[in-house]
Amino acid sequence: MENSKPEPDQIIGIDRKIANSPKDHIPGWGIDADPENDPTYPMKHWNGADYERFNYVKPPQQPQHIEVLHSIERPGITRVFGTSTPPKGLSGSLRRYAFKYSEATTAHWMTLILADRVNVVEGLLEDFSKGTIPNIFKERGWSAELKYNRPGFIKSAVTCLLVGTAIVAIASRRRK
């Protein structure tokens, strides 16, 4: 049996069909549309115009000057998006690869986690290439941990030291 995976364009087309189809067959769909069954009843302050919120004008699209990755479940990017860290390097390639998969898959999320780890290494290499030595102790929050959670920090440090020593001892035995 051949495993045929739909292309992202096909998935977007399917999503549009689903969005435009009636939802009567989905149990619970539109359950909060009945004002008599409003789950916010005791907390909400009614102003008389509560159902006018469905007829709003969408805000203008934020201009896109850099690459913005978005889920294949969405037909396009959201109206507003972050641009502080555009994808670049190996971590950017991993992120592009992750966004070829649905957000419901492990491949998407595990690849993004891997991309985050690779991005940390890329950041360290970038710091060294600019002649800056990163203060890893401070950047990892260890000074605050030492100040506010001294026993926990010492326990973690001793554990890491013991594990590291054990790894070095095992590796050196194997070489001999």
Secondary structure, 3 states (H helix, E strand, C coil): CCCCCCCHHHHHHHHHHHHHCCCCCCCCCCHHHCHHHCCCCCCCCCCCCHHHHHCCCCCCCCCCCCCCCCCCCCCCCCCCCCCCCCCCHHHHHHHHHHCCCCCCCHHHHHHHHHHHHHHHHHHHHHHHHCCCCCCHHHHCCHHHHHHHCHHHHHHHHHHHHHHHHHHHHHHHHHHC
